[in-house]
Amino acid sequence: MTAAKDSKETRRVLGKGVIQPGSLAEKGLEYAKASGVGRKSHEAGFGKKVLFLGAIAVFLIIVAWVFIVFLPNQYRFSFTVDDVPYYSNEYTPTEFFNVVKDSNDFVVSVALLDGNTDPWTVNSMNLWLVAFNSNHKRTTVVIQSIDIFGDTKNCLTNDGNLFASREIAKEECLGILNNSSAVKINLHPSSENKVVLSQNRADIFAQSGRLNSTLNYLVIKSIFPNFDTTLSIINEKINAVNPTK
């Protein structure tokens, strides 16, 4: 989103700052017609100036495009762990994993477009709940309903209770999400797969579908190496209650 915003802002600034050759040419012709003697020489000289300014404008646009497209990565750290790309200005992945292990208060947030349920995103959220609760960590769930611009409309939360659920307004929702003491795990629908780490926060951007759950599973397993054992125990209990025919 940042890159898109920078690109839009660059075009806006360039659009305001670049002199348009067409308007200068028209003014130059009007001036030449009114000048009488020496009109042709003045018109030729002015035309060269217009071409020069036009060349500068094209050059600036090309330079801006090169910087936008080939700008170096904006993050200080860039790592790949178990095929998952991590980016951060503050943590290496290992440092963030240790922050999670040492913390006891978490907020897991899921963003859903207009509240529409994506089963893979919900499954990813459940993986985090299993991981945190099996390691005896308090976990508050926040399910955000967002619009097409990514703005929060309203939310559902469990208030840290696995058996509770209530709808809350945007203001209360943002208050929970901005809780400075809790470590936030934010799940976002995206066209790419990556994890961005910041102060007490991991933003996980994942494509919809099976890749969503796979990416979150790999991140969790990097934090809690015993996660496969936990899943096996849970699946055994589920199968015991609901045996397959």
C-alpha distance (Angstrom), angle and dihedral (degrees) to the residues before:
residue distance angle dihedral
M1 . . .
T2 3.78 . .
A3 3.78 92.5 .
A4 3.81 90.7 50.6
K5 3.80 91.0 48.5
D6 3.80 91.9 49.2
S7 3.78 90.6 49.0
K8 3.81 92.1 51.4
E9 3.79 92.5 46.3
T10 3.82 91.6 48.8
R11 3.78 91.6 52.7
R12 3.79 90.7 48.1
V13 3.80 93.9 51.5
L14 3.78 92.8 44.6
G15 3.78 90.1 48.4
K16 3.81 91.1 55.6
G17 3.79 96.4 41.5
V18 3.81 102.3 44.6
I19 3.82 116.8 89.0
Q20 3.78 110.7 -130.1
P21 3.85 111.3 -124.1
G22 3.81 93.3 -151.3
S23 3.82 95.1 60.7
L24 3.80 92.3 45.5
A25 3.79 91.7 50.5
E26 3.81 91.9 53.1
K27 3.79 92.2 49.5
G28 3.80 89.9 46.9
L29 3.79 92.8 53.9
E30 3.80 92.1 48.7
Y31 3.80 90.2 50.9
A32 3.82 92.3 48.0
K33 3.80 92.7 50.8
A34 3.78 91.3 51.9
S35 3.81 96.0 45.8
G36 3.84 98.1 71.4
V37 3.84 109.7 -169.3
G38 3.82 113.8 48.7
R39 3.75 91.1 18.3
K40 3.83 95.5 136.9
S41 3.78 95.7 49.1
H42 3.80 91.5 47.1
E43 3.81 90.6 47.7
A44 3.82 91.3 51.4
G45 3.81 92.4 48.5
F46 3.77 92.7 47.3
G47 3.79 90.7 48.1
K48 3.81 89.8 56.3
K49 3.80 90.1 51.9
V50 3.79 90.4 50.7
L51 3.80 91.4 50.8
F52 3.81 90.2 47.9
L53 3.81 92.6 51.0
G54 3.79 90.2 45.7
A55 3.81 90.4 52.7
I56 3.81 90.3 51.0
A57 3.81 90.3 50.6
V58 3.81 92.2 51.5
F59 3.82 90.6 46.4
L60 3.82 92.0 52.2
I61 3.78 91.8 49.2
I62 3.82 91.4 50.5
V63 3.82 91.8 47.9
A64 3.82 90.9 49.5
W65 3.81 90.9 49.6
V66 3.82 92.0 50.1
F67 3.81 91.3 51.3
I68 3.80 92.3 47.8
V69 3.81 95.3 47.7
F70 3.79 99.8 37.3
L71 3.81 100.6 31.1
P72 3.82 110.0 140.5
N73 3.81 117.8 -107.7
Q74 3.80 110.1 -71.9
Y75 3.80 93.6 -141.1
R76 3.78 126.7 87.4
F77 3.81 94.0 -143.1
S78 3.77 127.4 41.7
F79 3.81 120.0 175.6
T80 3.76 139.2 160.0
V81 3.81 116.0 -145.0
D82 3.82 118.6 179.2
D83 3.82 89.6 -16.1
V84 3.83 91.5 -53.6
P85 3.84 115.3 122.9
Y86 3.82 113.7 -137.0
Y87 3.81 126.4 -167.9
S88 3.79 129.3 -174.4
N89 3.79 146.2 148.4
E90 3.80 92.9 -154.7
Y91 3.79 112.4 30.9
T92 3.74 142.8 39.0
P93 3.81 109.1 -138.5
T94 3.81 91.1 -106.0
E95 3.82 91.2 53.4
F96 3.80 90.8 51.5
F97 3.80 92.2 46.7
N98 3.82 88.1 55.6
V99 3.82 90.7 50.0
V100 3.80 88.9 55.3
K101 3.80 93.3 47.5
D102 3.81 91.6 50.4
S103 3.84 94.8 47.1
N104 3.79 127.6 84.8
D105 3.83 102.7 -173.9
F106 3.81 120.4 70.6
V107 3.78 140.4 170.6
V108 3.80 116.9 -157.5
S109 3.79 110.5 -164.1
V110 3.81 127.8 -170.1
A111 3.81 123.1 -168.9
L112 3.82 115.7 -149.7
L113 3.81 122.6 -177.1
D114 3.82 107.7 -114.8
G115 3.80 88.4 -19.3
N116 3.81 92.8 -68.0
T117 3.79 109.8 156.2
D118 3.80 117.1 -119.8
P119 3.84 106.1 -167.0
W120 3.81 93.0 -154.0
T121 3.80 92.6 51.7
V122 3.81 90.4 47.9
N123 3.80 89.2 48.6
S124 3.82 89.4 52.4
M125 3.79 89.6 52.2
N126 3.81 90.0 50.7
L127 3.81 90.6 52.3
W128 3.80 89.6 57.8
L129 3.80 91.1 47.5
V130 3.80 91.1 52.3
A131 3.80 91.5 47.6
F132 3.80 95.4 48.7
N133 3.79 98.2 40.2
S134 3.79 93.2 46.9
N135 3.80 86.7 54.9
H136 3.83 91.2 48.9
K137 3.80 97.2 -111.6
R138 3.81 123.9 147.2
T139 3.79 108.9 -115.8
T140 3.79 128.7 -169.8
V141 3.79 116.0 -164.1
V142 3.80 120.8 -148.7
I143 3.81 118.9 -174.8
Q144 3.80 109.3 -166.9
S145 3.77 125.1 -156.6
I146 3.81 105.3 -149.9
D147 3.80 133.5 -175.6
I148 3.81 126.9 -129.3
F149 3.82 89.6 -84.3
G150 3.81 92.4 56.0
D151 3.81 94.8 -109.4
T152 3.81 118.0 143.3
K153 3.82 114.8 -112.9
N154 3.82 101.0 177.2
C155 3.81 139.0 -36.2
L156 3.78 148.0 -140.6
T157 3.81 120.3 -137.0
N158 3.78 137.4 180.0
D159 3.83 94.2 -151.9
G160 3.80 88.7 -131.0
N161 3.81 92.5 -57.2
L162 3.80 117.2 116.0
F163 3.81 91.1 -151.4
A164 3.83 98.0 47.7
S165 3.80 134.5 80.5
R166 3.79 134.1 171.4
E167 3.79 138.0 164.7
I168 3.80 116.6 -115.5
A169 3.80 134.7 -172.4
K170 3.79 123.4 -106.7
E171 3.83 94.3 -100.8
E172 3.81 94.5 55.4
C173 3.79 90.5 41.9
L174 3.82 92.7 54.8
G175 3.79 89.1 46.7
I176 3.81 90.3 59.3
L177 3.79 92.5 44.2
N178 3.81 91.1 50.5
N179 3.80 93.7 50.1
S180 3.81 100.9 137.5
S181 3.81 96.4 -155.9
A182 3.81 98.6 53.5
V183 3.79 124.7 78.5
K184 3.80 108.5 -122.3
I185 3.81 125.6 -142.8
N186 3.80 107.1 -170.8
L187 3.80 120.0 -170.6
H188 3.81 116.2 -157.1
P189 3.81 132.0 -175.6
S190 3.79 107.6 -124.4
S191 3.79 146.0 159.9
E192 3.80 90.5 -119.8
N193 3.79 138.7 43.8
K194 3.80 117.8 -120.0
V195 3.81 143.4 123.1
V196 3.81 120.9 -133.0
L197 3.81 115.3 -162.4
S198 3.80 122.8 -157.6
Q199 3.81 137.6 153.4
N200 3.83 106.4 -34.8
R201 3.78 89.9 -25.5
A202 3.80 142.8 97.7
D203 3.80 120.4 -167.0
I204 3.78 109.6 -160.8
F205 3.79 114.2 -162.0
A206 3.79 112.4 -167.3
Q207 3.76 138.6 166.5
S208 3.76 116.4 -113.0
G209 3.76 118.5 -98.7
R210 3.77 131.6 37.3
L211 3.82 92.2 -25.1
N212 3.80 88.2 65.8
S213 3.79 93.6 60.8
T214 3.79 92.3 38.7
L215 3.80 93.2 54.6
N216 3.80 93.3 48.3
Y217 3.80 91.2 45.3
L218 3.82 90.7 54.3
V219 3.82 92.1 49.4
I220 3.81 91.8 49.1
K221 3.81 92.3 47.3
S222 3.82 89.6 53.2
I223 3.81 89.0 55.8
F224 3.81 98.0 38.3
P225 3.83 109.8 29.3
N226 3.83 90.0 -173.9
F227 3.80 92.2 61.2
D228 3.82 94.3 108.6
T229 3.80 89.8 57.6
T230 3.80 90.1 50.6
L231 3.81 91.9 50.9
S232 3.81 91.4 48.4
I233 3.80 92.1 53.5
I234 3.82 91.7 48.4
N235 3.81 92.7 47.6
E236 3.80 90.7 49.9
K237 3.80 90.6 53.5
I238 3.80 91.7 47.0
N239 3.81 91.4 50.0
A240 3.80 90.3 48.4
V241 3.79 90.9 55.3
N242 3.82 95.2 39.9
P243 3.81 107.2 26.5
T244 3.78 115.2 -167.0
K245 3.77 117.7 -118.9
